[in-house]
């Protein structure tokens, strides 16, 4: 494949951001347009550097990594807990959780509420106050392209600064499917082994 | 009587079995065959009689207890409670239990007051211990009940079946009506419990003050102070716990909550995190943001260009390393040992009684030594207290090695024999 590097005007920026773990979504207009336009070029360029550039149809690009650095793993778990507790929070407030998750601005009050109501969980992440949640999670979400800083326009919280989540958060919603309660796994163990047995049987028959 | 260590060892050996029994039957009965099935599933390589023996061992250790008039078994209540505590599977207790405990606390405090007034050491100690026990039990109840409510809520939220809201939330509403409301009424600022706590605290405070004043029963003071702070803490804990419980129950009770597939999944995962820990639940499945490989590779195009440019310009250069044999050995400056200097100065003073210009004497004696080092020795000698030092009245100019010095030189004399003896 012939890649004309002079066409890839944002290569430097895009490379720096993606390799650093940043997720480029439609919010980053220039980078997004360039990636969208030259997707094949970028994909093969990154592939030759050893990276898998992924395009998610829900509107974001990222580099798919096989494992995490110890530190990033910890940060990712904190993101997950925050996203899931936010869903709980919105559902409990009578909102449609999925819509609220991407539409509502997470203000300091909301953070306070999250930490207070899910204290046992955040405690495990060494987060015990709204200020710590903001510093350890939301500011890092900014740096990784999971959120933007914005001002709330809701009537109740109008004018308050906060964070709005972006499309890459879908990665955490997808992860929910992966996390199966352990009990269920044990129970399906037997069925699984039955399946494997019968599959082996069939192969033998053939 | 079975030795405790053996029971604990057996529990630890068969912990997985007990875990499943608690999760599946939690207090209900089961047969010995059920236990054997569980064991043989856990250890597929064990033979039938070994499985039977291990199952029977659990009965022998009284971890499993036969039910009255039946061949069925149930978990020993003590083991069940302990396991439920470990697995965060507690059952919701009764509001009345806490009420009784608090009433009892109040009665005990009155008795304690009497015994302190009567200066009865044994009774005081006994009541203190009993009150301490009640406080622990109350805190344990609150803790367990909070977990239990969390479980009830999680179950209601994660239930995937298409039940009507009324049915789905039945347990929740019961928990709210039978536990939270009476508790809130009880713990409320205007309620009787606050009054009780205040009374108990007052009694304890008075007791502490009287001990401080009279000194009687002073050995019990520490215990009383501890008890008081625990009771104060308990009130805070109970309020916070109840508030959290009410917060999680409220949205369900008011039927505010939206239930979707997403919220069911989330509730399930959160519940698992609560019981098994965040790291255990998420480590394998949370999305990877940045790998070690990304961290260690060259970051920007600039870095890569710079690196390539360096490579392009690279030329190897001939450089001859110096030969060891060619170099002149550098000798360390012949700095005389200070002890030797002192010794020589003393010897000189013995013969000459005094040295009028110490610097000139030093530079004459050590002609090899550089000027700054002579000055160093000169100063060190003057400050050492080994010889008696006077400053000369008139300035002198001296020619040292490569330097000219003008100074009021120190004059040295031997120390008095008396003062040198002291040393």
Interface residues (C-beta under 8 A of the other chain):
Chain A: X11 X12 X15 X16 X19 X20 X21 X49 X50 X51 X63 X64 X65 X66 X67 X68 X69 X72 X73 X75 X76 X77 X79 X80 X81 X84 X85 X87 X88 X90 X91 X92 X93 X94 X95 X96 X97 X98 X116 X117 X118 X119 X120 X121 X124 X125 X144 X171 X172 X173 X174 X175 X176 X177 X178 X179 X181 X182 X183
Chain B: X23 X244 X247 X248 X250 X251 X256 X257 X258 X259 X260 X262 X263 X265 X266 X267 X268 X269 X270 X272 X273 X274 X276 X277 X278 X279 X281 X282 X283 X284 X285 X286 X287 X288 X289 X290 X291 X292 X293 X294 X295 X297 X299 X300 X301 X302
